Amino acid sequence: MYKGLAYPVKASKKGLLKTNSDIDLIKSDIKQILITRKGERVMLPEFGSKILDFIHEPLDNVTCSLIRNEIINAVSKWENRITVNKNNTTVTPYPDLFMIKAVLSFYTVINSQEQQLVLEISKNGGVTDWQD
């Protein structure tokens, strides 16, 4: 069982820092990897990803392919509790909404059930959970 601080950091009902466990913790850690720019952490300059570098690029299939590869590579490198399912990991452009939808599919060491993290990467607001 995994247990750690929730991301984003919030207070719990008791006034303590909120924690996550297992799948929720892994998903929040993946989000941290994806929104941290490479070079941002002084003592760990290779940590993170370059997906925010694509925010002002055209929302086309080429950019989506580059973002997909960056997500797969960054998460595979920094999150050792999962195995990325590359076949079911997708990035879809929504040019009219100025955003893309990224679906990261993965298996955890906790169980063999496929999990998904669905994110919105927006030209306006960075990376957030996908809202249907």
Secondary structure, 3 states (H helix, E strand, C coil): CCEEECCCCCECCCCCECEEEHHHHHHHHHHHHHHCECCCCCCCCCCCECHHHHCCCCCCHHHHHHHHHHHHHHHHHHCCCEEECHHHCEEEEEHHHCEEEEEEEEEECCCCCEEEEEEEEECCCEEEECCC
